[in-house]
Amino acid sequence: MRAEPQAAVGGRRGEPARARGRALLDALRWAEPASVVVVAVLAWEITSHVGLLPQRDFPPATQILSAFLTDIRHGELWIGVGASMRAWALGMLIIIAIGVPVGMLLGSSSISYKLTYLTIEFIRTLPGIAALPILMFAYGVGQPLVISLVVLAGIWPLLIQSMYGMHDIDPVAVATAKVYGVGRLRRFALVDLPSCMPYIATGLRVSGTFALIFAIAASLVIGGQGMGDAMAEAARIGDRSLLFARVLACGLLGLGVTLALLALERRALRWHASQREAAR
């Protein structure tokens, strides 16, 4: 009679050990990329000091880090970060609002999928910056132009992945839902959307990266507030350390966006087999 409570107590006692084991595995997972970063920084510092890299163009890593720590205490950097992230967020809202429904609609029919696949793949390969003159005539120079570039660059991965997801739905699942008399809207909620979610999550992550690149690059090309303009300003005044510090800020911004999208993907797909295997 006492065996069951003792087993339950033993299970509860084992939970802290399992939590510590997961924490250790997470730490080890981060240790490898962190060690690569440390080695790269040390190599940069040494080669700059011994003259393999000209210090005028490639200042030491410690000097760049000092410039970065100084820059984050001033408002100019945060104005650029805010402008770029605002353009990215508005662009991503438009990308999601257009890319997911249009992609799922095109992928829901074999006919529409075959008719549009090659056209979309062709348009996707065109560089977004090539549309800049046309967009400048349409929107002028300002925030709408930046957002339109962000949308044009980032919409294709999400749209195509949504098409793939809808096209690859298991026909047996669809047929089973029809046999049980599940309506179209309920079938979309119970079968279509869950089947597409892994594809949509992957497309959202790739689209978010492309959109951020163009949100930063747009202000570098056309001016205006943004991280691109902040880097251009550092280059104009000839401050190499500040320039590399702002490049570092862009890299950290991209890393933060990527980790946030990965966390969102894990949370949204915690029921999916791929996320359960990754969590083990």
Salt bridges, closest charged atoms under 4 A:
ASP26 OD1 - ARG29 NH1 2.57
GLU45 OE2 - HIS49 NE2 2.75
ASP57 OD1 - ARG56 NH1 3.34
ASP57 OD1 - ARG240 NE 3.72
ASP71 OD2 - ARG246 NE 2.97
GLU76 OE1 - ARG246 NH2 3.53
GLU121 OE1 - ARG124 NH2 2.80
ASP229 OD1 - ARG236 NH2 3.78
GLU233 OE1 - ARG236 NH2 2.77
GLU265 OE1 - ARG205 NE 2.92
